[in-house]
Amino acid sequence: MRIIYFHQYFSTLYGSNGTRSYSFALELIKSGHSVTIVCLNSDRSNSGLTGKSKNGFRRGYVDGIDIIEFDIKYSNSNTIFTRSLIFLKYTWKSCVLVFKEKYDLIFATSTPLTISLPGIFGRWLKGIPFVFEVRDLWPKLPKSMEIIKNPLILWSLYLLEWLSYKSADNIIGLAPGICEEIILKNKEPKKVIEIPNACDLEIFKTLEISKKVVPKTINKIKIFNGKKIEFLAAFTGAHGLANGLDSVLDAAKKLLEMGRDDIHIVLIGDGLLKSKLIKKKFDENIYNCHFIDPFPKLELAEILKNNVHLGLMILKDVPAFYRGTSPNKFFDYLSSGLPILINYPGWMSEIILNNKLGIKVKQNDPEDFAKGLIYLSDNKNLLQEMSYNSRKIAEQNFSRSDLSQKFLRIINKTFSENHSRVNNYHKRNLYFAFKFLCDKFFAILLLFFLSPLFLVIAFFIKISMGEPVFFKQERPGYKCKKFNLLKFRSMKDIRDKRGNLLADKDRKTKLGRFLRKTSLDELPSLINILKGEMSFIGPRPLLMEYLNYYNDEQIKRHDCYPGFSGWAQIKGRNTISWEEKFKLDVWYTKNMNFLLDFYIFFLTIKKVIMQEGVNPKNSSQMPKFKGNRKLNN
């Protein structure tokens, strides 16, 4: 089986990023599969490739893995805007790659969420089996942290999340909360599998890591020079918004106030907030707290195993984290046989407390944090017991080799159950899939850019006609399924003495006529497209009552999704008879294709600009359809 594996931050053991994908790739190759890893040039990663990039990437084999590394540079210190541009560039290149080369299965591992797009395109446009691995819940986590606040961006991310889950044949979640959230949204529990991060037991196998592998690594840590540290706690990982590392410095400061300068803390890693944290250290003279750049995995293993007494699991106080993360550092601590101090509840906290691997301290409480460090430092026997328990739980529950076998079974199962789909994916499937993706993409794009216009129209409708701003009415959609069509309101709610609505011409306002004439009243239907109830191109959705009047041929107009504009719209719109309209609609359902849709789309723009066919001849509105032969019941 040929597998293309998308992981932006892929790294071998010689990088400081996690090595989950490296281990899984090796397991796939060992089982006879070929694997192509697609990554970018991250400052913490080491793909193993050497030499310069050509034509925007470099490619080669490392330990049997075919690696494509795009010449896109990424750092944890990048701003959110810069990261977003990098994600989009990587995604675009990855999607192109899916169509240039032939593969039997697509595997994509987040974050970011955009990494799922090559899998989505490959799944729907080529029928390729797709497995999606979720490492963090996007957009739930950035929303909870208030990193992303724009409602349209959040909306588009939630749509991408839904589309990712819907498109994947199987989904792997790294934590219980991740799997629970996916099942809640996807409603397909059978295709969601939990495979947490794992312990690299072989790397952390002995107390004495071979000096031949990592010569004199420990000399790089200046905090050991000149003074022996009695107790050293370590945090390894990103120094970002999610980590809440101010609490570590506050605890270190509290230790100094308590006279315990024999306890030191080292933070190994980098990130957006590292410089700010270092400044705080010097400004407040927190000399028992030290910052060190990231180490390759092998060197980190030696440092943790031989020089650290305690591992720190620290996160910002965000409930979404509690059951929804699976950090590499936790498993590195277990592999090293380190006791663990954690400052947040959740599934990892339960493992730590239930198996006596460490202690939990209160969040946002520097004194409790400091007392926890002192307690462990002063209880060497307890520390030794916790150390033994950590290594034991690593071997029993989180062995990399055991979890790699579980991963392999999921990959093989996904392929065996879905590989025949590729052969059966004929042109019509390709057309529907491409149209589906285009509808969603352009609906998001238009809603984003036209949001100011939406607000302006809504404001004028409210002051001229009152509420509601939107007109909502049941219409028949694909296969006659009911949905609520949304439009901007164009008429007032004026009734006669008996309570009956007046004729449309008596209720229309100047603003309403303008909206109808320019087709701006149709803009809210973009929401229907996002919801999968409509398309940009297709027969217009008519009234529910008309269903009773269609003949056997006319009912076929519902063999595709209704649209903003269709074949009948550009061939006369409201200036042709109902019978002609339905004949054109049915012809479209039998002959729809890419070129026809593009033709209709561009001609629609012309019709709207020229305002052609808005009203029927000699009338302000189209008469109701009464049918030409009622269907037999």
C-alpha positions in Angstrom: 0.0 0.0 0.0 1.3 3.5 -0.9 0.5 5.9 1.9 0.9 9.7 1.9 1.3 11.0 5.4 0.8 14.7 6.1 2.4 16.1 9.2 3.7 19.6 9.2 6.1 19.2 12.1 7.5 15.7 11.3 10.8 15.0 13.0 13.2 12.1 13.4 14.9 11.5 16.8 17.4 14.2 15.9 14.8 16.9 16.2 13.2 18.3 19.3 9.6 17.8 18.1 7.6 14.6 19.0 8.5 11.4 17.1 5.1 9.8 16.9 4.9 10.1 13.1 8.4 8.8 12.7 7.7 5.7 14.8 4.4 5.1 13.0 6.0 5.5 9.6 8.7 3.0 10.5 6.0 0.5 11.6 4.2 0.9 8.3 7.4 0.3 6.3 8.2 -2.7 8.5 4.8 -4.2 7.5 5.6 -3.8 3.8 3.9 -0.5 3.0 5.6 2.5 1.4 5.3 5.8 3.1 5.7 9.4 1.9 5.9 12.0 4.7 5.0 15.6 3.7 6.3 18.2 6.1 7.7 21.7 6.3 10.9 23.2 7.6 10.2 23.7 11.3 12.9 25.1 13.6 12.3 22.3 16.1 12.1 19.5 13.6 14.8 17.4 11.8 13.5 15.4 8.9 16.9 13.9 8.3 17.2 15.4 4.8 20.3 17.3 3.8 21.2 19.6 0.9 19.4 22.6 -0.5 15.8 22.8 -1.7 15.0 22.9 -5.4 11.8 24.2 -6.8 10.4 24.9 -3.4 11.1 21.5 -1.7 13.7 18.8 -1.1 13.0 15.1 -1.2 14.9 12.0 -0.2 14.8 8.7 1.8 15.5 8.6 5.5 15.4 5.2 7.3 13.2 4.0 4.4 10.8 6.8 4.6 10.2 8.9 1.4 10.2 12.5 2.8 9.0 15.6 1.0 10.0 18.7 2.9 8.5 22.0 1.6 10.8 25.0 1.8 8.4 26.7 4.2 10.0 27.9 7.4 8.0 27.7 10.7 8.8 28.7 14.2 6.8 28.5 17.5 7.7 32.2 17.9 5.8 33.2 14.7 2.8 35.4 15.2 -0.7 34.0 14.7 -1.1 35.8 11.4 2.3 34.5 10.1 1.4 31.0 11.2 -1.9 31.2 9.4 -0.2 32.1 6.1 2.3 29.3 6.6 -0.6 26.8 7.2 -2.4 27.9 4.0 0.8 27.7 1.9 1.6 24.2 3.2 -2.0 23.1 2.6 -2.1 24.4 -1.0 1.2 22.6 -1.9 -0.1 19.4 -0.2 -3.4 19.5 -2.1 -1.5 19.9 -5.4 0.7 16.9 -4.4 -2.4 14.7 -3.9 -3.3 15.2 -7.6 0.2 15.0 -9.0 1.1 11.6 -7.5 -0.8 8.4 -6.9 -1.4 7.0 -3.5 -3.6 4.3 -2.0 -4.4 6.0 1.4 -4.1 9.5 2.8 -3.2 10.0 6.5 -3.2 13.5 8.0 -2.4 14.5 11.5 -3.3 17.8 13.1 -2.6 20.5 14.2 -3.4 22.8 12.4 -6.9 21.9 11.3 -6.1 22.9 7.7 -4.0 19.8 7.4 -7.1 17.8 6.7 -7.8 19.6 3.4 -5.5 17.3 1.3 -7.4 14.4 2.7 -10.8 16.0 2.1 -9.9 16.7 -1.5 -8.4 13.3 -2.1 -11.4 11.6 -0.5 -14.1 13.4 -2.4 -12.4 14.0 -5.7 -10.5 10.7 -6.1 -12.2 8.4 -3.6 -8.9 7.7 -1.8 -9.3 6.2 1.7 -8.6 8.9 4.3 -7.6 8.6 8.0 -7.6 11.8 10.1 -5.7 12.1 13.4 -6.7 14.8 15.8 -4.1 16.0 18.3 -5.9 19.1 19.5 -9.5 20.2 19.2 -9.7 23.0 16.7 -11.4 25.5 16.8 -12.6 24.7 20.4 -9.2 25.3 22.0 -8.3 28.6 20.3 -11.8 29.8 20.9 -11.7 28.9 24.6 -8.3 30.7 24.9 -9.8 33.7 23.0 -7.0 33.5 20.4 -9.6 33.5 17.6 -12.6 35.8 18.2 -13.8 36.7 14.7 -17.2 34.9 14.4 -16.8 34.3 10.6 -13.3 32.8 11.0 -14.7 30.6 13.8 -17.7 29.6 11.7 -15.4 28.7 8.8 -13.2 26.6 11.1 -16.2 24.8 12.6 -17.3 24.0 9.1 -13.9 22.7 8.2 -13.9 20.6 11.4 -17.3 19.1 10.5 -16.1 18.5 6.9 -12.9 16.8 8.2 -14.8 14.4 10.4 -17.4 13.7 7.7 -14.8 13.1 5.1 -12.5 10.8 7.1 -13.2 7.1 6.9 -11.6 6.6 10.3 -10.6 9.2 12.9 -7.8 8.8 15.5 -8.0 10.9 18.7 -5.1 11.3 21.1 -7.1 11.9 24.2 -10.5 10.7 25.7 -11.9 14.3 25.5 -10.9 14.5 21.8 -12.7 11.3 21.0 -15.8 12.3 23.0 -16.0 15.6 21.2 -15.6 14.0 17.7 -18.4 11.5 18.4 -20.6 14.3 19.7 -20.2 16.2 16.5 -19.9 13.3 14.0 -22.4 10.9 15.4 -20.4 7.9 14.1 -18.7 6.4 17.2 -17.5 3.3 15.3 -15.0 5.2 13.2 -13.4 7.1 16.1 -10.5 5.3 17.8 -8.4 6.5 20.7 -4.6 6.1 20.4 -2.8 8.4 22.9 0.8 9.6 22.6 3.3 6.9 23.6 6.4 6.3 25.6 9.7 5.8 23.7 10.8 3.0 26.1 13.9 2.1 24.1 15.3 5.6 24.0 14.8 5.9 27.8 15.8 2.3 28.4 18.6 2.6 31.0 19.6 5.1 33.6 22.9 5.7 31.7 22.3 6.8 28.1 25.3 6.0 25.9 27.7 8.9 25.7 28.6 7.7 22.2 25.1 8.6 21.1 25.0 12.0 22.8 28.5 13.2 23.8 28.8 15.6 26.7 25.3 16.9 26.3 25.0 17.8 29.9 27.8 20.4 29.6 25.4 22.5 27.5 23.3 23.2 30.5 25.0 26.1 32.3 22.9 25.9 35.4 25.0 22.8 36.5 28.3 24.7 36.3 29.8 25.8 39.6 26.9 24.7 41.8 25.2 21.5 42.6 21.5 21.6 42.4 19.8 19.4 45.0 16.4 19.2 43.3 15.7 20.1 39.7 12.2 20.2 38.2 11.8 20.4 34.4 9.2 21.7 32.0 9.8 20.6 28.4 7.7 22.0 25.5 6.3 25.1 24.0 6.4 28.4 25.8 3.1 29.7 24.3 -0.2 31.1 25.2 -1.7 27.7 26.1 1.0 26.8 28.6 0.5 29.4 31.4 4.2 29.4 32.3 3.9 32.6 34.4 2.7 30.3 37.1 6.1 28.4 37.1 8.0 31.7 37.6 5.7 32.7 40.3 6.2 29.4 42.1 10.0 29.8 41.7 9.8 33.3 43.2 7.8 31.9 46.1 10.4 29.3 46.7 13.1 32.0 47.1 10.8 33.8 49.6 10.5 30.6 51.6 14.3 30.3 51.7 14.4 27.2 49.4 17.0 28.2 46.8 18.1 24.5 46.7 15.1 23.8 44.4 15.5 25.0 40.8 13.3 24.8 37.8 14.5 24.5 34.2 12.2 25.3 31.2 13.4 23.5 28.0 11.8 24.7 24.8 10.8 27.8 22.9 7.7 29.7 21.8 6.0 33.0 21.4 6.2 34.0 25.1 9.7 32.8 25.8 11.3 36.3 25.6 8.6 37.8 27.8 9.1 35.0 30.4 12.9 35.5 30.4 12.4 39.3 30.9 10.2 38.5 33.9 12.9 36.2 35.3 15.6 39.0 35.2 13.2 41.9 36.2 12.2 40.0 39.3 15.6 38.3 40.0 14.1 34.8 39.9 17.5 33.2 39.7 16.4 29.7 40.5 14.5 29.5 37.2 16.4 28.7 34.0 15.6 28.8 30.3 17.3 26.4 27.7 16.6 26.0 24.0 15.0 22.8 22.8 17.1 19.6 22.5 16.9 16.7 20.1 15.0 13.8 21.5 18.1 11.7 22.2 19.8 14.5 24.1 16.6 15.3 26.0 16.3 11.7 27.0 19.7 11.9 28.7 19.0 15.2 30.4 15.7 14.0 31.9 17.0 10.5 32.8 20.2 11.5 34.5 19.7 15.1 35.8 16.1 15.9 36.5 14.1 14.8 39.6 10.6 15.9 38.6 8.6 16.6 35.4 6.1 19.5 35.3 2.7 19.4 33.5 1.6 23.0 33.3 -1.3 24.5 31.4 -3.4 27.6 31.4 -6.7 27.4 33.3 -8.9 26.5 30.3 -11.4 23.6 30.8 -11.1 22.5 27.2 -7.6 21.3 27.9 -8.5 19.0 30.8 -9.5 16.0 28.6 -8.6 17.3 25.2 -4.8 17.2 25.1 -2.1 14.5 25.0 1.3 16.3 25.3 4.5 14.5 24.4 6.2 15.8 27.6 3.9 13.6 29.8 5.0 10.4 28.0 8.7 11.5 28.1 8.4 12.0 31.8 6.9 8.5 32.2 9.6 7.0 30.0 12.3 8.6 32.1 10.7 7.3 35.3 10.1 10.8 36.5 7.5 11.7 39.2 5.1 14.4 37.8 3.6 17.5 39.2 0.5 18.6 37.4 -1.6 21.8 37.9 -4.8 21.0 36.1 -7.5 18.3 36.3 -8.4 15.8 33.5 -7.5 12.4 32.3 -3.7 12.7 32.8 -4.3 14.1 36.3 -6.4 11.0 37.0 -3.6 8.7 35.8 -1.0 10.5 37.9 -3.1 10.4 41.1 -4.6 6.9 40.7 -1.2 5.3 40.0 0.8 7.4 42.5 3.0 8.9 39.9 3.1 12.4 41.4 0.9 15.1 42.9 -1.6 17.8 41.7 -1.3 21.4 42.8 -3.9 24.2 42.6 -3.9 26.4 39.5 -3.1 30.1 39.9 -1.7 29.4 43.4 2.1 30.0 43.5 2.3 29.1 47.2 0.6 25.7 46.7 2.8 25.1 43.7 5.9 25.9 45.8 4.8 23.8 48.7 4.3 20.8 46.3 7.8 21.2 45.1 9.2 21.3 48.6 7.1 18.3 49.7 8.5 16.1 46.9 12.1 17.4 47.4 12.0 16.6 51.1 10.5 13.1 50.6 13.1 11.1 48.8 11.6 7.7 49.5 8.2 8.9 48.1 9.9 10.4 45.1 11.7 7.0 44.4 8.4 5.1 44.7 6.7 7.6 42.2 9.7 7.2 39.8 9.3 3.4 39.8 5.5 3.7 39.2 6.0 6.1 36.3 8.3 3.7 34.4 6.0 0.8 35.2 2.8 2.5 33.9 4.8 3.6 30.8 5.7 -0.1 30.0 2.3 -1.5 30.8 0.0 1.1 29.2 1.8 3.4 26.8 4.4 1.3 25.0 5.2 2.8 21.6 5.4 -0.6 19.9 2.0 -1.7 21.3 0.3 1.5 20.2 2.0 1.4 16.8 0.4 -2.0 16.2 -3.0 -0.6 17.0 -2.3 2.2 14.5 -1.3 -0.3 11.9 -4.5 -2.2 12.3 -6.5 1.0 11.8 -4.6 1.8 8.6 -5.1 -1.7 7.2 -8.7 -1.8 8.1 -9.4 1.6 6.5 -7.8 0.5 3.2 -9.4 -2.9 3.0 -12.9 -1.5 3.6 -12.6 1.5 1.2 -10.0 0.8 -1.5 -12.6 -0.3 -4.0 -14.1 3.1 -3.9 -11.3 4.5 -6.0 -12.1 2.2 -9.0 -15.8 3.1 -8.8 -15.2 6.8 -8.6 -16.4 7.8 -12.0 -16.7 11.3 -13.4 -20.1 12.0 -12.0 -18.9 11.4 -8.5 -15.9 13.7 -9.2 -18.3 16.4 -10.4 -20.6 16.2 -7.3 -17.6 16.1 -4.9 -15.9 19.1 -6.6 -19.2 21.0 -6.7 -19.8 20.3 -3.0 -16.3 21.6 -2.1 -16.6 24.7 -4.3 -20.0 25.5 -2.8 -18.7 25.4 0.7 -15.5 27.3 -0.1 -17.1 30.2 -2.0 -20.0 30.4 0.5 -17.5 31.0 3.3 -15.5 33.4 1.2 -18.6 35.5 0.2 -20.0 35.5 3.7 -16.7 36.8 5.0 -16.2 39.6 2.4 -19.9 40.6 2.2 -20.5 40.7 6.0 -20.3 44.6 6.0 -23.0 44.6 3.2 -25.1 42.1 5.2 -25.0 44.5 8.2 -26.0 47.5 6.1 -28.9 45.8 4.5 -30.1 44.4 7.8 -29.9 47.8 9.4 -32.0 49.5 6.6 -34.6 46.6 6.6 -35.0 47.0 10.4 -35.5 50.8 10.3 -37.9 50.7 7.2 -39.8 47.4 7.8 -39.1 46.4 11.4 -38.3 42.9 12.5 -37.7 40.2 11.4 -34.8 41.1 9.1 -34.9 37.7 7.4 -37.7 36.0 5.5 -37.8 32.3 6.2 -40.0 29.8 4.3 -40.1 26.0 3.8 -39.0 24.9 0.4 -38.4 21.4 -1.2 -34.7 20.6 -1.7 -32.8 17.6 -3.0 -35.2 14.6 -3.4 -38.0 16.9 -2.2 -36.6 17.1 1.3 -37.9 20.2 3.2 -35.5 23.0 4.3 -36.0 26.6 5.4 -34.9 29.0 2.7 -33.4 32.3 4.0 -33.7 35.6 2.2 -33.7 39.3 3.2 -37.2 40.5 3.9 -38.5 42.7 1.1 -42.2 43.2 2.1 -44.1 44.6 5.1 -46.5 42.5 7.1 -49.6 44.5 6.1 -53.1 42.8 6.5 -56.7 43.7 5.7 -59.4 43.9 8.3 -59.9 40.1 8.3 -56.3 39.5 9.0 -55.3 38.4 5.5 -52.0 39.5 4.0 -52.4 42.1 1.3 -51.1 41.4 -2.2 -47.3 41.4 -2.7 -47.5 44.6 -4.8 -49.2 46.4 -1.9 -46.6 45.3 0.7 -43.4 45.9 -1.2 -41.2 48.8 -0.1 -38.8 50.8 -2.2 -36.0 49.0 -0.4 -37.6 45.7 -1.1 -38.0 46.4 -4.8 -34.3 47.4 -4.9 -33.3 44.2 -3.2 -35.4 42.1 -5.5 -34.2 43.9 -8.6 -30.5 43.5 -7.7 -31.0 40.0 -6.3 -29.4 41.2 -3.0 -32.4 39.7 -1.2 -30.9 36.3 -2.0 -27.6 36.8 -0.1 -28.8 35.0 3.2 -29.2 31.8 1.1 -25.4 31.5 1.3 -26.2 30.1 4.8 -28.4 27.4 3.1 -25.4 26.5 0.9 -23.1 26.2 3.9 -25.6 23.9 5.6 -25.6 21.7 2.5 -29.3 22.5 1.6 -28.5 24.4 -1.6 -25.9 24.9 -4.2 -24.8 27.9 -6.2 -26.0 26.3 -9.4 -29.2 24.3 -9.7 -33.0 24.7 -10.2 -34.5 27.4 -8.1 -36.3 26.2 -4.9 -40.0 26.7 -5.3 -43.0 26.5 -3.0 -43.9 23.3 -1.2 -47.4 23.4 -2.5 -46.1 22.9 -6.1 -45.0 19.4 -5.4 -48.6 18.2 -5.7 -48.8 19.6 -9.3 -45.6 18.1 -10.8 -45.9 15.4 -13.4 -43.6 12.4 -13.4 -41.0 14.3 -15.6 -41.2 17.6 -13.8 -40.5 16.1 -10.4 -37.0 15.1 -11.7 -35.9 18.8 -11.2 -35.4 17.7 -7.5 -32.7 15.1 -8.5 -30.1 17.7 -7.6 -29.7 20.4 -5.0 -31.6 23.7 -5.7 -29.5 26.7 -6.5 -29.1 30.4 -6.6 -29.3 30.3 -10.3 -29.9 27.6 -12.9 -30.4 26.8 -16.5 -33.9 28.2 -16.5 -32.8 31.4 -14.8 -30.4 32.3 -17.6 -32.8 31.1 -20.3 -35.5 33.6 -19.4 -36.0 33.6 -15.6 -39.5 34.9 -15.0 -40.2 35.8 -18.6 -40.9 32.1 -19.7 -43.8 29.8 -18.8 -43.7 27.3 -15.9 -43.7 24.4 -18.4 -40.6 25.9 -20.2 -38.9 26.4 -16.8 -39.4 22.9 -15.7 -38.3 21.5 -19.0 -35.1 23.4 -18.7 -34.6 22.4 -15.1 -35.0 18.7 -15.9 -32.6 19.0 -18.8 -30.0 20.5 -16.4 -30.3 17.6 -13.9 -29.6 15.2 -16.8 -26.7 17.1 -18.3 -25.0 18.9 -15.4 -21.2 19.2 -15.6 -18.3 21.5 -14.7 -18.4 23.6 -17.9 -22.2 24.0 -17.8 -22.1 25.2 -14.3 -19.3 27.7 -15.1 -21.4 28.9 -18.1 -24.5 29.4 -16.0 -22.4 31.1 -13.3 -20.9 33.8 -15.6 -24.1 34.3 -17.5 -26.0 34.8 -14.2 -23.6 37.6 -13.3 -24.4 39.3 -16.6 -28.2 38.8 -16.1 -28.0 40.3 -12.6 -26.0 43.3 -13.8 -28.4 43.9 -16.7 -31.4 43.1 -14.4 -32.9 40.9 -17.1 -35.9 38.7 -16.5 -36.7 39.9 -13.0 -40.4 40.3 -13.7 -42.7 38.4 -16.2 -44.1 40.3 -19.1 -47.0 42.5 -18.4 -46.9 41.7 -14.6 -45.0 42.5 -11.5 -44.8 38.9 -10.3 -44.9 35.4 -11.6 -48.3 33.7 -11.4 -48.6 30.6 -9.2 -48.0 27.2 -10.8 -51.3 25.2 -11.0 -49.9 22.1 -12.8 -50.8 20.4 -16.0 -51.4 16.9 -14.7 -51.7 16.1 -11.0 -49.7 13.0 -9.8 -51.6 9.9 -8.9 -51.5 8.9 -5.3 
